[in-house]
Amino acid sequence: MVNIFIDHILEATLGQTLLNIFLLILCLYPVVGSFFWFAGALSYRFLKTNKRDTDWQPIPPAKQPLITIMIPAHNEEVMIEETITYLFEELNYENFEVLVMNDGSTDRTAPLKLLRNYRLNIRDCGRLKF
């Protein structure tokens, strides 16, 4: 059996040397890459402290473009109320519509009364069959 590991690299043929280099790159790439990720995370954490972008200018409601917020709601009975309440009471934007898509939920996502208290475009697709 031919030994292709690094201790015999000077005695190896060209094919074995190339295989050795390929295996080293394949094995060391994730390790070296993780050190670069770690160094990047540390430098971001300590070099970019307290440098926030605070010069936001609010857009007047007359100039706000209409946006549509699409919410897929398949069996979302637990979270859909909080999501809708947040959008209509705490979102800092006025010219938007919400499209809630209920894709055949088996829980009580569709008949929630809270959904009807806001200006929502509710479409119940029923069960989609493929």
Residue pairs with C-beta under 8 A, 6 or more apart in sequence:
2 16
4 12
4 16
4 19
4 20
4 23
5 20
6 20
6 24
9 17
9 20
12 20
58 92
61 94
61 95
64 93
64 94
64 95
65 95
66 95
66 96
66 97
67 93
67 95
67 96
67 97
68 96
68 97
68 98
68 99
69 87
69 96
69 97
69 98
69 99
70 99
70 101
71 80
71 83
71 84
71 98
71 99
71 100
71 101
72 101
72 103
73 80
73 100
73 101
73 102
73 103
73 105
73 109
74 102
74 103
74 104
74 105
74 109
75 105
75 106
75 107
75 109
76 83
76 105
76 107
76 109
77 105
77 107
77 108
77 109
77 112
80 100
80 109
80 112
80 115
81 112
81 114
84 98
84 100
84 114
84 115
84 118
84 120
85 114
87 96
87 98
88 98
88 118
97 119
97 121
98 118
98 119
98 120
98 121
99 120
99 121
99 123
100 115
100 120
100 121
100 122
100 123
101 123
101 125
102 109
102 110
102 122
102 123
102 124
102 125
103 125
103 128
104 125
104 126
104 127
104 128
110 122
110 124
115 122
116 122
